[in-house]
Amino acid sequence: MPRLAQCQALLAVVLASAAAMVSTSAPAQDRFAERAAMVETIKGHARSAPSAVEGQGIDPAVLETMGKVPRHLFVPEEQRGAAYRDRPLPIGYGQTISQPFIVALMTDLINVGPGDVVLEIGTGSGYQAAVLSPFAAKVYSIEIIPELGERAAARLAELRFDNVEVKVGDGYYGWPAHAPFDGIVVTAAASHIPPPLVEQLAKGGRMVVPVGGPFATQFLMLVEKRRDGSITTRQLLPVAFVPLRGGRAR
């Protein structure tokens, strides 16, 4: 190959590599306007669901985070065009990435803060864990499907969500080694509230979990463990989640 052609080929490789680095190292600036529009849609949904949203609506800090986390990097390539629509999207293996409004709502409801430890059941794409990451000292996430767990862990590490730890396992039983948890988010529907998760909830902690069968009405439930250890539950709104796998989820 002539020297000029060699140089041109080398330059093309360098430019391609640089472009790839930019696309992964600064993803938050990409598609900013679409994320901003998504946040406005979330606000609209919150106004139409006052019984589920506490106080004056979803915490502005949660909305700000939703406007920064690059959802398009947590979905398959063929779904990226629809990444900022307010709807769930397939991510493979019969699973989905949750509707953005639901992600924002669940994050808001557990009300975690600096120093808190959070457990997520059903890592899926890793997007919910990424949204939780700025609010907690540590996020532990369990995924029962190995391929999804490994993919999500790699993506979260690539995007520097360094306080998120993912493991492959049966989320029905929680993660006793790191309990108690100040907040628990369950991203798949069980037929009942899993007792091991209630047990691993810290006093003063909150859990959000969809309850119901795959062919029946599901409701998002808020579970609170009071300082005296007593448990309260509240039904929030109808939802549609993929079923929780493993354990005695059914």
Secondary structure in CASP SS format (residue, H / E / C, confidence):
PFRMAT SS
TARGET T0000
AUTHOR 0000-0000-0000
METHOD secondary structure of the structure
MODEL  1
M C 1.00
P C 1.00
R H 1.00
L H 1.00
A H 1.00
Q H 1.00
C H 1.00
Q H 1.00
A H 1.00
L H 1.00
L H 1.00
A H 1.00
V H 1.00
V H 1.00
L H 1.00
A H 1.00
S H 1.00
A H 1.00
A H 1.00
A H 1.00
M H 1.00
V H 1.00
S H 1.00
T H 1.00
S H 1.00
A C 1.00
P H 1.00
A H 1.00
Q H 1.00
D C 1.00
R C 1.00
F H 1.00
A H 1.00
E H 1.00
R H 1.00
A H 1.00
A H 1.00
M H 1.00
V H 1.00
E H 1.00
T H 1.00
I H 1.00
K H 1.00
G H 1.00
H H 1.00
A H 1.00
R H 1.00
S C 1.00
A C 1.00
P C 1.00
S C 1.00
A C 1.00
V C 1.00
E C 1.00
G C 1.00
Q C 1.00
G C 1.00
I C 1.00
D C 1.00
P H 1.00
A H 1.00
V H 1.00
L H 1.00
E H 1.00
T H 1.00
M H 1.00
G C 1.00
K C 1.00
V C 1.00
P C 1.00
R H 1.00
H H 1.00
L H 1.00
F H 1.00
V C 1.00
P C 1.00
E H 1.00
E H 1.00
Q H 1.00
R H 1.00
G H 1.00
A H 1.00
A C 1.00
Y C 1.00
R C 1.00
D C 1.00
R C 1.00
P C 1.00
L E 1.00
P E 1.00
I E 1.00
G E 1.00
Y C 1.00
G C 1.00
Q E 1.00
T E 1.00
I E 1.00
S C 1.00
Q C 1.00
P H 1.00
F H 1.00
I H 1.00
V H 1.00
A H 1.00
L H 1.00
M H 1.00
T H 1.00
D H 1.00
L H 1.00
I H 1.00
N C 1.00
V C 1.00
G C 1.00
P C 1.00
G C 1.00
D C 1.00
V E 1.00
V E 1.00
L E 1.00
E E 1.00
I E 1.00
G C 1.00
T C 1.00
G C 1.00
S C 1.00
G C 1.00
Y H 1.00
Q H 1.00
A H 1.00
A H 1.00
V H 1.00
L H 1.00
S H 1.00
P H 1.00
F H 1.00
A C 1.00
A C 1.00
K E 1.00
V E 1.00
Y E 1.00
S E 1.00
I E 1.00
E E 1.00
I C 1.00
I C 1.00
P H 1.00
E H 1.00
L H 1.00
G H 1.00
E H 1.00
R H 1.00
A H 1.00
A H 1.00
A H 1.00
R H 1.00
L H 1.00
A H 1.00
E H 1.00
L C 1.00
R C 1.00
F C 1.00
D C 1.00
N C 1.00
V E 1.00
E E 1.00
V E 1.00
K E 1.00
V E 1.00
G C 1.00
D C 1.00
G H 1.00
Y H 1.00
Y H 1.00
G C 1.00
W C 1.00
P H 1.00
A H 1.00
H H 1.00
A C 1.00
P C 1.00
F E 1.00
D E 1.00
G E 1.00
I E 1.00
V E 1.00
V E 1.00
T C 1.00
A C 1.00
A E 1.00
A E 1.00
S C 1.00
H C 1.00
I C 1.00
P C 1.00
P H 1.00
P H 1.00
L H 1.00
V H 1.00
E H 1.00
Q H 1.00
L E 1.00
A E 1.00
K E 1.00
G E 1.00
G E 1.00
R E 1.00
M E 1.00
V E 1.00
V E 1.00
P E 1.00
V E 1.00
G C 1.00
G C 1.00
P C 1.00
F C 1.00
A C 1.00
T C 1.00
Q E 1.00
F E 1.00
L E 1.00
M E 1.00
L E 1.00
V E 1.00
E E 1.00
K E 1.00
R C 1.00
R C 1.00
D C 1.00
G C 1.00
S C 1.00
I E 1.00
T E 1.00
T E 1.00
R E 1.00
Q E 1.00
L E 1.00
L E 1.00
P E 1.00
V E 1.00
A C 1.00
F C 1.00
V C 1.00
P E 1.00
L C 1.00
R C 1.00
G C 1.00
G C 1.00
R C 1.00
A C 1.00
R C 1.00
END
